[in-house]
Amino acid sequence: MVTEISPLTEFYVAENYHQNYYNENTNQGYCQYVIAPKVEKFKKVFKTKLK
C-alpha cells in the first residue's frame, strides 16, 4: 500500500450551516457522543494554556 502526500491545490469553504456545527448543535447525538468527549479531553490536557 502506498500513500501519496501532495500539496493542497484547491480548498472549498463549507456552507454556512456547517460552520460552528458543534456550538450550534450540542444536543445532537454525534456532538454528544463523538465530539464532546474529545473537547473535554482537550480541555483537561491543555487546561493551563486555555483562557
Residue pairs with C-beta under 8 A, 6 or more apart in sequence:
21 31
22 31
22 35
22 39
25 31
26 32
26 36
43 50
